[in-house]
Amino acid sequence: MIVFTSHAQEVALPVDIRQHNLTNSNSSILNPAFSVNYENSQSIGFWGRWQWQTVDADPTTFFLNYTGKLDDSSSIGAGFYQHNTNVFLNTGGVLNYAYRYLINDQSSFTFGLNLFGYQQEFTGNPFQNDPQITLPQLGTSNDFILQLAPGIQFSYERFSIGFASENLFDYNLTEKARNTGSGDKIYLGTASYDFPVNILNSEGSSLLRPMVYFKSIPGFDTQIGMSGFLSTNKFWAQTGYNSFYGISIGGGGRFMQRLSVGAVVEFGMKSELKSKDPTFELVTAYDFGNVISRRKITEPEEDEKEKELEEIAEVEKAAEEEELSKAEALLIAQEAKELAQAQRKKSKDSLAQVKKELAIATSLQKDQERRTDSIQKIKRQEALAMEQITKQKRLDSLAAIDREKALVEANRQKNQIKLDSIKTVKEAEALAEAKRKSDSINKAEIAAVNATKEKARLDRIEQQNEGDKPQAGEKYEEVVGEDGLIPGYYLIANVFGTKKYFDAFMANLTKKGLEPKSFFRSKNKYNYVYLQRFDTMNEARKARDSKFNNRYADKTWIYRVRAQ
């Protein structure tokens, strides 16, 4: 259950994790899909946030995590986090998994999932300054919550759009019920574009990423924000704006291409937040994997191209040393060209890169032709020609073997894709059936538990008030289970038989800042206006004698409804 508070002198604080300033490191807690797209290959990171307080106090939120890429398409992570919502203190861990599917050379789709498991302890902070407010049902809360936070991201070239939810699915293992209702979900949407920049000889690894986002939190206005993130191999900087929290600015340094340390400061812009201390964030990450620029990953694989050039160069050298004829040299060059083309087909290079490599191969072929023109003038001995023919046959055999291996590998991958698709469909069907059965059982159990709790509460109220007796001279009326009213003590302000005066009275109380309620008594056809319902006679008398805490000066009286 999501809880938030509001007081006359305090600003209501949203209960989300408040991770909107995370633009690169530790960003898997913002959207789980970011771990495979934005995080380092193997890294340990820390993020701490001090909400409206100085850094010498305990952080309101911190996140210590490990992220590791299994390959270019998937990553896993695990971490420990603590978050103070100002009502609950959540302490536990989180597991992350993300997978990126390449649609084509320009676009991809990424799915990520965070699994939170944490102990939820009621802090009582919003109520600790008011001794009149007690919450015995929450005072000893110490529940364990499981929470699923999925996220997706679609990328086309350098543009990305994402969507995530912090608590799309959750379950309270202690209460054996859902932790939040369908109307209490938190959603986040992002859109960004990466601009490559050249700063400090960064060789294409620097980028500027503007991002806009929205965040929907139950009970609060939707947060709209934007940020700008500049990253180089020496430093990073960022700035941003959030419609609730205000403006932020931060930056940090990168050392030895592995360690990143920085901080962010956030200032409130609204009038009710200007009296608050600034919010501080500390962001660190240490990368102990292979240091590879994210943008360079999508570039052509230089190793394969160099290998092809080396093979062609070896053919040229052999032709020069052994003084081949023009026809033989052209045949070797043609075989080298075919081998290069076969290697390119197995790679995932873009169409532009393929055209570039074809142009290189054509240029090399022309160079080879020019060289073999000079070699043609040299006479060859019969023995050398026979030796070259034998060598050519051996090269042809090797090329045929390579083509056969490529065909076998392609068939194997095709069959594996079919098997994986069948397995995925079966797993999805089994998961859907298990979820349907689990939901049916959970609904029945929840209904039974709620009915038992409600009966126990009504019995407790009836037993507690059995000995209550009207005092001498006080105006008091008592009925048993009438008109479906909830049993209890209603503090009546007035009774009306005419709708016109009833509506005017209700409007007047509302204008005074009260929240009046009413019920219609069918027995006498009157509308009863009451200020509040209480569970005990003592509470009702206290409210009556105090003039409803000095909020209603006119006379009131008590109307009791007993359970049948």
C-alpha positions as a Python dict, from the first residue, in 0.01 Angstrom:
ca = {
    (1, 'M'): (0, 0, 0),
    (2, 'I'): (144, 341, -101),
    (3, 'V'): (121, 598, 179),
    (4, 'F'): (197, 969, 159),
    (5, 'T'): (140, 1250, 406),
    (6, 'S'): (62, 1619, 400),
    (7, 'H'): (69, 1868, 690),
    (8, 'A'): (-6, 2234, 709),
    (9, 'Q'): (363, 2314, 774),
    (10, 'E'): (529, 2030, 577),
    (11, 'V'): (568, 1955, 207),
    (12, 'A'): (439, 1611, 106),
    (13, 'L'): (732, 1397, -15),
    (14, 'P'): (670, 1144, -297),
    (15, 'V'): (741, 782, -207),
    (16, 'D'): (929, 687, -527),
    (17, 'I'): (1304, 614, -524),
    (18, 'R'): (1379, 969, -657),
    (19, 'Q'): (1644, 845, -900),
    (20, 'H'): (1563, 1092, -1180),
    (21, 'N'): (1916, 1241, -1181),
    (22, 'L'): (2087, 909, -1271),
    (23, 'T'): (2194, 953, -1635),
    (24, 'N'): (2472, 694, -1679),
    (25, 'S'): (2633, 501, -1390),
    (26, 'N'): (2394, 313, -1157),
    (27, 'S'): (2108, 395, -1397),
    (28, 'S'): (1971, 39, -1391),
    (29, 'I'): (1759, 143, -1090),
    (30, 'L'): (1597, 412, -1312),
    (31, 'N'): (1517, 170, -1596),
    (32, 'P'): (1644, -191, -1574),
    (33, 'A'): (1699, -196, -1952),
    (34, 'F'): (1973, 68, -1914),
    (35, 'S'): (2218, -186, -1761),
    (36, 'V'): (2302, -342, -2099),
    (37, 'N'): (2298, -11, -2292),
    (38, 'Y'): (2460, 246, -2062),
    (39, 'E'): (2657, 62, -1792),
    (40, 'N'): (3021, -51, -1814),
    (41, 'S'): (3119, -409, -1899),
    (42, 'Q'): (3203, -512, -1541),
    (43, 'S'): (3159, -249, -1269),
    (44, 'I'): (3076, -178, -907),
    (45, 'G'): (2883, 143, -838),
    (46, 'F'): (2743, 347, -550),
    (47, 'W'): (2471, 613, -548),
    (48, 'G'): (2357, 803, -241),
    (49, 'R'): (2095, 1081, -207),
    (50, 'W'): (2058, 1318, 87),
    (51, 'Q'): (1704, 1460, 48),
    (52, 'W'): (1678, 1818, 177),
    (53, 'Q'): (1960, 1768, 429),
    (54, 'T'): (2335, 1806, 470),
    (55, 'V'): (2578, 1527, 383),
    (56, 'D'): (2689, 1480, 747),
    (57, 'A'): (2356, 1298, 811),
    (58, 'D'): (2259, 949, 697),
    (59, 'P'): (2155, 937, 329),
    (60, 'T'): (1782, 903, 269),
    (61, 'T'): (1856, 667, -22),
    (62, 'F'): (2163, 467, -123),
    (63, 'F'): (2229, 195, -381),
    (64, 'L'): (2542, -27, -391),
    (65, 'N'): (2548, -255, -693),
    (66, 'Y'): (2744, -476, -933),
    (67, 'T'): (2674, -490, -1307),
    (68, 'G'): (2830, -740, -1547),
    (69, 'K'): (2773, -794, -1918),
    (70, 'L'): (2741, -1157, -2021),
    (71, 'D'): (2795, -1055, -2385),
    (72, 'D'): (2710, -763, -2614),
    (73, 'S'): (2337, -840, -2581),
    (74, 'S'): (2275, -925, -2214),
    (75, 'S'): (2377, -823, -1864),
    (76, 'I'): (2311, -914, -1503),
    (77, 'G'): (2341, -723, -1179),
    (78, 'A'): (2290, -740, -805),
    (79, 'G'): (2288, -477, -535),
    (80, 'F'): (2194, -362, -187),
    (81, 'Y'): (1976, -59, -131),
    (82, 'Q'): (1800, 138, 143),
    (83, 'H'): (1529, 395, 87),
    (84, 'N'): (1344, 617, 337),
    (85, 'T'): (1003, 718, 197),
    (86, 'N'): (943, 940, 505),
    (87, 'V'): (678, 687, 613),
    (88, 'F'): (859, 354, 566),
    (89, 'L'): (1225, 252, 574),
    (90, 'N'): (1286, -8, 301),
    (91, 'T'): (1605, -213, 335),
    (92, 'G'): (1697, -503, 106),
    (93, 'G'): (1847, -614, -222),
    (94, 'V'): (1780, -600, -595),
    (95, 'L'): (1861, -834, -887),
    (96, 'N'): (1884, -709, -1246),
    (97, 'Y'): (1872, -872, -1588),
    (98, 'A'): (1856, -709, -1931),
    (99, 'Y'): (1859, -843, -2287),
    (100, 'R'): (1898, -646, -2611),
    (101, 'Y'): (1756, -782, -2935),
    (102, 'L'): (1903, -640, -3257),
    (103, 'I'): (1619, -579, -3502),
    (104, 'N'): (1860, -469, -3776),
    (105, 'D'): (2182, -270, -3813),
    (106, 'Q'): (2015, 55, -3705),
    (107, 'S'): (1760, -45, -3439),
    (108, 'S'): (1727, -263, -3130),
    (109, 'F'): (1476, -348, -2856),
    (110, 'T'): (1586, -401, -2496),
    (111, 'F'): (1392, -558, -2209),
    (112, 'G'): (1507, -535, -1846),
    (113, 'L'): (1377, -647, -1508),
    (114, 'N'): (1461, -550, -1149),
    (115, 'L'): (1352, -782, -867),
    (116, 'F'): (1343, -605, -529),
    (117, 'G'): (1325, -790, -200),
    (118, 'Y'): (1321, -569, 109),
    (119, 'Q'): (1207, -536, 468),
    (120, 'Q'): (958, -252, 517),
    (121, 'E'): (966, -86, 858),
    (122, 'F'): (721, 187, 960),
    (123, 'T'): (916, 495, 1075),
    (124, 'G'): (633, 721, 1194),
    (125, 'N'): (822, 1034, 1083),
    (126, 'P'): (519, 1222, 948),
    (127, 'F'): (334, 1181, 1279),
    (128, 'Q'): (609, 1204, 1541),
    (129, 'N'): (552, 1577, 1603),
    (130, 'D'): (180, 1533, 1680),
    (131, 'P'): (113, 1337, 2002),
    (132, 'Q'): (-261, 1330, 1924),
    (133, 'I'): (-203, 1107, 1619),
    (134, 'T'): (-138, 738, 1682),
    (135, 'L'): (-130, 452, 1432),
    (136, 'P'): (-120, 131, 1635),
    (137, 'Q'): (-184, -81, 1330),
    (138, 'L'): (140, 51, 1169),
    (139, 'G'): (350, 105, 1478),
    (140, 'T'): (498, -246, 1471),
    (141, 'S'): (498, -295, 1093),
    (142, 'N'): (797, -503, 985),
    (143, 'D'): (687, -662, 657),
    (144, 'F'): (889, -829, 381),
    (145, 'I'): (802, -718, 26),
    (146, 'L'): (882, -869, -315),
    (147, 'Q'): (858, -618, -600),
    (148, 'L'): (902, -652, -978),
    (149, 'A'): (1008, -345, -1178),
    (150, 'P'): (1016, -410, -1556),
    (151, 'G'): (1148, -171, -1820),
    (152, 'I'): (1191, -152, -2197),
    (153, 'Q'): (1390, 63, -2438),
    (154, 'F'): (1370, 98, -2816),
    (155, 'S'): (1668, 249, -2999),
    (156, 'Y'): (1696, 366, -3358),
    (157, 'E'): (2051, 474, -3444),
    (158, 'R'): (2121, 732, -3168),
    (159, 'F'): (1761, 799, -3062),
    (160, 'S'): (1615, 601, -2768),
    (161, 'I'): (1276, 588, -2600),
    (162, 'G'): (1205, 393, -2280),
    (163, 'F'): (927, 305, -2037),
    (164, 'A'): (946, 150, -1689),
    (165, 'S'): (747, 93, -1370),
    (166, 'E'): (892, 85, -1018),
    (167, 'N'): (622, -139, -870),
    (168, 'L'): (419, -296, -1150),
    (169, 'F'): (394, -621, -949),
    (170, 'D'): (450, -653, -572),
    (171, 'Y'): (354, -890, -292),
    (172, 'N'): (365, -858, 88),
    (173, 'L'): (490, -1196, 212),
    (174, 'T'): (410, -1106, 573),
    (175, 'E'): (49, -1006, 508),
    (176, 'K'): (15, -1257, 220),
    (177, 'A'): (-146, -994, 1),
    (178, 'R'): (-61, -738, -266),
    (179, 'N'): (142, -449, -133),
    (180, 'T'): (-14, -187, -365),
    (181, 'G'): (-337, -161, -556),
    (182, 'S'): (-379, -114, -929),
    (183, 'G'): (-414, 263, -882),
    (184, 'D'): (-91, 294, -681),
    (185, 'K'): (162, 215, -957),
    (186, 'I'): (457, 439, -1046),
    (187, 'Y'): (542, 483, -1416),
    (188, 'L'): (836, 647, -1595),
    (189, 'G'): (882, 740, -1962),
    (190, 'T'): (1207, 868, -2119),
    (191, 'A'): (1330, 988, -2457),
    (192, 'S'): (1693, 1075, -2541),
    (193, 'Y'): (1934, 1131, -2829),
    (194, 'D'): (2313, 1079, -2825),
    (195, 'F'): (2520, 1341, -3010),
    (196, 'P'): (2886, 1242, -3069),
    (197, 'V'): (3130, 1519, -2978),
    (198, 'N'): (3508, 1553, -2995),
    (199, 'I'): (3654, 1684, -2669),
    (200, 'L'): (4005, 1634, -2526),
    (201, 'N'): (4112, 1391, -2800),
    (202, 'S'): (3840, 1147, -2697),
    (203, 'E'): (3851, 969, -3035),
    (204, 'G'): (3473, 949, -3077),
    (205, 'S'): (3397, 819, -2727),
    (206, 'S'): (3254, 1152, -2603),
    (207, 'L'): (2883, 1219, -2629),
    (208, 'L'): (2614, 1469, -2535),
    (209, 'R'): (2282, 1313, -2430),
    (210, 'P'): (1976, 1538, -2381),
    (211, 'M'): (1680, 1357, -2226),
    (212, 'V'): (1319, 1440, -2141),
    (213, 'Y'): (1102, 1232, -1909),
    (214, 'F'): (777, 1211, -1720),
    (215, 'K'): (703, 1029, -1394),
    (216, 'S'): (354, 942, -1269),
    (217, 'I'): (325, 898, -889),
    (218, 'P'): (-14, 825, -720),
    (219, 'G'): (-141, 1116, -513),
    (220, 'F'): (94, 1372, -672),
    (221, 'D'): (110, 1579, -988),
    (222, 'T'): (294, 1409, -1275),
    (223, 'Q'): (662, 1509, -1270),
    (224, 'I'): (799, 1650, -1595),
    (225, 'G'): (1173, 1683, -1633),
    (226, 'M'): (1468, 1722, -1866),
    (227, 'S'): (1843, 1672, -1835),
    (228, 'G'): (2163, 1712, -2031),
    (229, 'F'): (2456, 1471, -1988),
    (230, 'L'): (2807, 1529, -2130),
    (231, 'S'): (3050, 1237, -2111),
    (232, 'T'): (3421, 1223, -2206),
    (233, 'N'): (3706, 990, -2115),
    (234, 'K'): (3832, 1250, -1863),
    (235, 'F'): (3519, 1393, -1701),
    (236, 'W'): (3139, 1408, -1709),
    (237, 'A'): (2890, 1685, -1639),
    (238, 'Q'): (2514, 1712, -1618),
    (239, 'T'): (2232, 1954, -1550),
    (240, 'G'): (1858, 1906, -1522),
    (241, 'Y'): (1516, 2030, -1417),
    (242, 'N'): (1231, 1849, -1239),
    (243, 'S'): (887, 2009, -1205),
    (244, 'F'): (869, 1906, -837),
    (245, 'Y'): (1228, 1901, -706),
    (246, 'G'): (1369, 2195, -906),
    (247, 'I'): (1701, 2236, -1087),
    (248, 'S'): (2013, 2020, -1052),
    (249, 'I'): (2376, 2047, -1157),
    (250, 'G'): (2662, 1803, -1118),
    (251, 'G'): (2980, 1659, -1255),
    (252, 'G'): (3272, 1430, -1188),
    (253, 'G'): (3605, 1299, -1308),
    (254, 'R'): (3721, 976, -1466),
    (255, 'F'): (4057, 838, -1358),
    (256, 'M'): (4268, 567, -1525),
    (257, 'Q'): (3970, 502, -1760),
    (258, 'R'): (3812, 297, -1479),
    (259, 'L'): (3719, 505, -1173),
    (260, 'S'): (3441, 765, -1195),
    (261, 'V'): (3360, 992, -898),
    (262, 'G'): (3113, 1281, -899),
    (263, 'A'): (2833, 1463, -722),
    (264, 'V'): (2500, 1634, -800),
    (265, 'V'): (2330, 1922, -614),
    (266, 'E'): (1956, 1990, -647),
    (267, 'F'): (1777, 2313, -547),
    (268, 'G'): (1403, 2357, -495),
    (269, 'M'): (1235, 2625, -709),
    (270, 'K'): (883, 2626, -566),
    (271, 'S'): (807, 2872, -287),
    (272, 'E'): (731, 2593, -39),
    (273, 'L'): (1069, 2426, -113),
    (274, 'K'): (1297, 2730, -101),
    (275, 'S'): (1327, 2701, 277),
    (276, 'K'): (1452, 2342, 243),
    (277, 'D'): (1821, 2249, 239),
    (278, 'P'): (1961, 2152, -103),
    (279, 'T'): (1957, 1784, -196),
    (280, 'F'): (2298, 1618, -249),
    (281, 'E'): (2384, 1307, -450),
    (282, 'L'): (2710, 1111, -465),
    (283, 'V'): (2773, 897, -776),
    (284, 'T'): (3071, 660, -812),
    (285, 'A'): (3159, 364, -1032),
    (286, 'Y'): (3465, 143, -1083),
    (287, 'D'): (3499, -54, -1406),
    (288, 'F'): (3722, -362, -1386),
    (289, 'G'): (3626, -515, -1721),
    (290, 'N'): (3741, -443, -2075),
    (291, 'V'): (3739, -68, -2136),
    (292, 'I'): (3541, -35, -2461),
    (293, 'S'): (3373, 280, -2584),
    (294, 'R'): (2999, 227, -2622),
    (295, 'R'): (2991, 398, -2961),
    (296, 'K'): (3287, 199, -3087),
    (297, 'I'): (3101, -123, -3027),
    (298, 'T'): (2871, -46, -3316),
    (299, 'E'): (3161, 34, -3553),
    (300, 'P'): (3297, -227, -3802),
    (301, 'E'): (3515, -497, -3656),
    (302, 'E'): (3869, -393, -3744),
    (303, 'D'): (4018, -736, -3676),
    (304, 'E'): (3828, -908, -3957),
    (305, 'K'): (3914, -632, -4204),
    (306, 'E'): (4283, -645, -4114),
    (307, 'K'): (4278, -1022, -4146),
    (308, 'E'): (4134, -996, -4497),
    (309, 'L'): (4398, -739, -4597),
    (310, 'E'): (4674, -960, -4459),
    (311, 'E'): (4548, -1257, -4661),
    (312, 'I'): (4543, -1051, -4981),
    (313, 'A'): (4891, -912, -4905),
    (314, 'E'): (5026, -1265, -4857),
    (315, 'V'): (4888, -1362, -5197),
    (316, 'E'): (5056, -1059, -5356),
    (317, 'K'): (5386, -1139, -5191),
    (318, 'A'): (5370, -1501, -5304),
    (319, 'A'): (5297, -1390, -5657),
    (320, 'E'): (5598, -1159, -5665),
    (321, 'E'): (5840, -1404, -5509),
    (322, 'E'): (5744, -1698, -5724),
    (323, 'E'): (5701, -1494, -6046),
    (324, 'L'): (5351, -1622, -6130),
    (325, 'S'): (5190, -1571, -6465),
    (326, 'K'): (4919, -1308, -6505),
    (327, 'A'): (4644, -1568, -6535),
    (328, 'E'): (4756, -1752, -6224),
    (329, 'A'): (4790, -1433, -6022),
    (330, 'L'): (4444, -1319, -6128),
    (331, 'L'): (4303, -1656, -6023),
    (332, 'I'): (4461, -1624, -5677),
    (333, 'A'): (4338, -1268, -5641),
    (334, 'Q'): (3987, -1381, -5736),
    (335, 'E'): (3997, -1656, -5471),
    (336, 'A'): (4116, -1403, -5212),
    (337, 'K'): (3831, -1174, -5308),
    (338, 'E'): (3577, -1456, -5270),
    (339, 'L'): (3723, -1547, -4930),
    (340, 'A'): (3694, -1185, -4814),
    (341, 'Q'): (3333, -1171, -4932),
    (342, 'A'): (3249, -1494, -4744),
    (343, 'Q'): (3399, -1351, -4426),
    (344, 'R'): (3196, -1033, -4464),
    (345, 'K'): (2871, -1228, -4500),
    (346, 'K'): (2927, -1385, -4157),
    (347, 'S'): (2976, -1048, -3987),
    (348, 'K'): (2709, -798, -3880),
    (349, 'D'): (2863, -498, -4058),
    (350, 'S'): (2635, -231, -4197),
    (351, 'L'): (2562, -193, -4570),
    (352, 'A'): (2788, 111, -4588),
    (353, 'Q'): (3080, -88, -4444),
    (354, 'V'): (3024, -370, -4695),
    (355, 'K'): (3040, -123, -4985),
    (356, 'K'): (3358, 23, -4839),
    (357, 'E'): (3522, -319, -4818),
    (358, 'L'): (3418, -404, -5176),
    (359, 'A'): (3581, -83, -5293),
    (360, 'I'): (3900, -178, -5106),
    (361, 'A'): (3897, -526, -5263),
    (362, 'T'): (3852, -378, -5613),
    (363, 'S'): (4139, -139, -5556),
    (364, 'L'): (4361, -422, -5435),
    (365, 'Q'): (4266, -629, -5738),
    (366, 'K'): (4369, -347, -5973),
    (367, 'D'): (4698, -311, -5789),
    (368, 'Q'): (4749, -684, -5824),
    (369, 'E'): (4682, -665, -6197),
    (370, 'R'): (4942, -392, -6236),
    (371, 'R'): (5196, -599, -6048),
    (372, 'T'): (5126, -916, -6245),
    (373, 'D'): (5175, -725, -6574),
    (374, 'S'): (5542, -687, -6488),
    (375, 'I'): (5567, -1047, -6367),
    (376, 'Q'): (5428, -1172, -6705),
    (377, 'K'): (5755, -1080, -6880),
    (378, 'I'): (5953, -1326, -6672),
    (379, 'K'): (5989, -1678, -6803),
    (380, 'R'): (5899, -1958, -6573),
    (381, 'Q'): (6046, -2295, -6564),
    (382, 'E'): (5823, -2598, -6598),
    (383, 'A'): (5893, -2725, -6249),
    (384, 'L'): (5792, -2395, -6088),
    (385, 'A'): (5467, -2389, -6289),
    (386, 'M'): (5379, -2743, -6177),
    (387, 'E'): (5452, -2651, -5818),
    (388, 'Q'): (5222, -2348, -5842),
    (389, 'I'): (4941, -2559, -5990),
    (390, 'T'): (4968, -2797, -5694),
    (391, 'K'): (4956, -2506, -5452),
    (392, 'Q'): (4647, -2364, -5626),
    (393, 'K'): (4466, -2695, -5590),
    (394, 'R'): (4543, -2695, -5220),
    (395, 'L'): (4403, -2341, -5184),
    (396, 'D'): (4087, -2444, -5371),
    (397, 'S'): (4038, -2736, -5133),
    (398, 'L'): (4078, -2512, -4828),
    (399, 'A'): (3829, -2261, -4969),
    (400, 'A'): (3576, -2540, -5032),
    (401, 'I'): (3619, -2665, -4674),
    (402, 'D'): (3561, -2313, -4538),
    (403, 'R'): (3244, -2273, -4743),
    (404, 'E'): (3115, -2609, -4619),
    (405, 'K'): (3185, -2510, -4257),
    (406, 'A'): (3000, -2182, -4306),
    (407, 'L'): (2697, -2365, -4450),
    (408, 'V'): (2692, -2615, -4159),
    (409, 'E'): (2715, -2333, -3905),
    (410, 'A'): (2432, -2139, -4073),
    (411, 'N'): (2206, -2447, -4066),
    (412, 'R'): (2292, -2511, -3702),
    (413, 'Q'): (2203, -2154, -3604),
    (414, 'K'): (1876, -2172, -3801),
    (415, 'N'): (1774, -2494, -3623),
    (416, 'Q'): (1872, -2350, -3286),
    (417, 'I'): (1653, -2043, -3346),
    (418, 'K'): (1355, -2270, -3421),
    (419, 'L'): (1415, -2473, -3104),
    (420, 'D'): (1450, -2157, -2894),
    (421, 'S'): (1123, -2019, -3036),
    (422, 'I'): (933, -2339, -2953),
    (423, 'K'): (1080, -2344, -2602),
    (424, 'T'): (989, -1978, -2545),
    (425, 'V'): (625, -2035, -2650),
    (426, 'K'): (590, -2336, -2420),
    (427, 'E'): (744, -2151, -2126),
    (428, 'A'): (512, -1854, -2182),
    (429, 'E'): (204, -2081, -2191),
    (430, 'A'): (312, -2259, -1871),
    (431, 'L'): (380, -1927, -1698),
    (432, 'A'): (40, -1786, -1798),
    (433, 'E'): (-142, -2096, -1668),
    (434, 'A'): (50, -2089, -1338),
    (435, 'K'): (-25, -1718, -1295),
    (436, 'R'): (-397, -1772, -1362),
    (437, 'K'): (-417, -2043, -1097),
    (438, 'S'): (-214, -1838, -850),
    (439, 'D'): (-433, -1528, -900),
    (440, 'S'): (-752, -1730, -837),
    (441, 'I'): (-612, -1874, -513),
    (442, 'N'): (-482, -1535, -398),
    (443, 'K'): (-817, -1363, -457),
    (444, 'A'): (-1002, -1625, -252),
    (445, 'E'): (-750, -1607, 32),
    (446, 'I'): (-753, -1227, 37),
    (447, 'A'): (-1135, -1216, 49),
    (448, 'A'): (-1141, -1464, 341),
    (449, 'V'): (-873, -1273, 534),
    (450, 'N'): (-1050, -938, 481),
    (451, 'A'): (-1383, -1079, 597),
    (452, 'T'): (-1222, -1224, 912),
    (453, 'K'): (-1046, -895, 991),
    (454, 'E'): (-1365, -691, 943),
    (455, 'K'): (-1568, -922, 1171),
    (456, 'A'): (-1296, -911, 1437),
    (457, 'R'): (-1288, -530, 1418),
    (458, 'L'): (-1666, -499, 1456),
    (459, 'D'): (-1667, -748, 1745),
    (460, 'R'): (-1385, -556, 1914),
    (461, 'I'): (-1569, -227, 1880),
    (462, 'E'): (-1894, -379, 2011),
    (463, 'Q'): (-1716, -537, 2309),
    (464, 'Q'): (-1517, -221, 2381),
    (465, 'N'): (-1825, -2, 2390),
    (466, 'E'): (-2063, -242, 2564),
    (467, 'G'): (-2016, -62, 2893),
    (468, 'D'): (-2056, 293, 2749),
    (469, 'K'): (-2357, 467, 2904),
    (470, 'P'): (-2503, 807, 2818),
    (471, 'Q'): (-2414, 1078, 3066),
    (472, 'A'): (-2678, 1279, 3242),
    (473, 'G'): (-2801, 1570, 3035),
    (474, 'E'): (-2612, 1488, 2713),
    (475, 'K'): (-2800, 1465, 2383),
    (476, 'Y'): (-2760, 1110, 2259),
    (477, 'E'): (-2943, 874, 2026),
    (478, 'E'): (-2881, 507, 1960),
    (479, 'V'): (-2999, 271, 1684),
    (480, 'V'): (-2916, -87, 1588),
    (481, 'G'): (-2781, -160, 1236),
    (482, 'E'): (-2994, 101, 1060),
    (483, 'D'): (-2972, 194, 687),
    (484, 'G'): (-2650, -2, 637),
    (485, 'L'): (-2442, 242, 846),
    (486, 'I'): (-2103, 128, 980),
    (487, 'P'): (-2127, 73, 1357),
    (488, 'G'): (-1971, 354, 1559),
    (489, 'Y'): (-2030, 700, 1708),
    (490, 'Y'): (-2129, 980, 1468),
    (491, 'L'): (-2074, 1342, 1580),
    (492, 'I'): (-2394, 1506, 1448),
    (493, 'A'): (-2383, 1877, 1357),
    (494, 'N'): (-2740, 1918, 1230),
    (495, 'V'): (-3049, 1736, 1092),
    (496, 'F'): (-3252, 1855, 792),
    (497, 'G'): (-3579, 1756, 638),
    (498, 'T'): (-3547, 2001, 349),
    (499, 'K'): (-3283, 1947, 79),
    (500, 'K'): (-3238, 2320, 16),
    (501, 'Y'): (-3123, 2392, 373),
    (502, 'F'): (-2927, 2068, 383),
    (503, 'D'): (-2725, 2165, 72),
    (504, 'A'): (-2665, 2518, 204),
    (505, 'F'): (-2542, 2385, 539),
    (506, 'M'): (-2304, 2135, 373),
    (507, 'A'): (-2163, 2409, 148),
    (508, 'N'): (-2109, 2640, 446),
    (509, 'L'): (-1914, 2374, 640),
    (510, 'T'): (-1701, 2296, 337),
    (511, 'K'): (-1626, 2665, 289),
    (512, 'K'): (-1501, 2676, 652),
    (513, 'G'): (-1243, 2409, 570),
    (514, 'L'): (-1431, 2113, 718),
    (515, 'E'): (-1508, 1786, 543),
    (516, 'P'): (-1871, 1713, 644),
    (517, 'K'): (-2043, 1385, 561),
    (518, 'S'): (-2409, 1282, 577),
    (519, 'F'): (-2653, 992, 570),
    (520, 'F'): (-3026, 968, 505),
    (521, 'R'): (-3237, 800, 774),
    (522, 'S'): (-3531, 630, 606),
    (523, 'K'): (-3724, 598, 930),
    (524, 'N'): (-3789, 973, 970),
    (525, 'K'): (-3690, 1093, 618),
    (526, 'Y'): (-3419, 1328, 754),
    (527, 'N'): (-3064, 1398, 636),
    (528, 'Y'): (-2811, 1377, 922),
    (529, 'V'): (-2494, 1587, 880),
    (530, 'Y'): (-2197, 1459, 1083),
    (531, 'L'): (-1840, 1584, 1119),
    (532, 'Q'): (-1671, 1248, 1179),
    (533, 'R'): (-1739, 887, 1280),
    (534, 'F'): (-1552, 748, 1586),
    (535, 'D'): (-1496, 395, 1707),
    (536, 'T'): (-1544, 474, 2080),
    (537, 'M'): (-1771, 690, 2294),
    (538, 'N'): (-1468, 854, 2458),
    (539, 'E'): (-1333, 969, 2122),
    (540, 'A'): (-1673, 1109, 2022),
    (541, 'R'): (-1717, 1292, 2355),
    (542, 'K'): (-1366, 1434, 2332),
    (543, 'A'): (-1438, 1572, 1985),
    (544, 'R'): (-1776, 1714, 2100),
    (545, 'D'): (-1637, 1877, 2416),
    (546, 'S'): (-1338, 2029, 2229),
    (547, 'K'): (-1567, 2182, 1968),
    (548, 'F'): (-1420, 1938, 1714),
    (549, 'N'): (-1068, 2052, 1805),
    (550, 'N'): (-1188, 2418, 1800),
    (551, 'R'): (-1291, 2387, 1435),
    (552, 'Y'): (-1674, 2394, 1485),
    (553, 'A'): (-1820, 2631, 1745),
    (554, 'D'): (-2187, 2524, 1731),
    (555, 'K'): (-2347, 2246, 1936),
    (556, 'T'): (-2306, 1883, 1836),
    (557, 'W'): (-2449, 1556, 1970),
    (558, 'I'): (-2370, 1186, 1944),
    (559, 'Y'): (-2559, 936, 1730),
    (560, 'R'): (-2459, 576, 1799),
    (561, 'V'): (-2507, 286, 1553),
    (562, 'R'): (-2481, -57, 1712),
    (563, 'A'): (-2403, -372, 1518),
    (564, 'Q'): (-2691, -613, 1463),
}
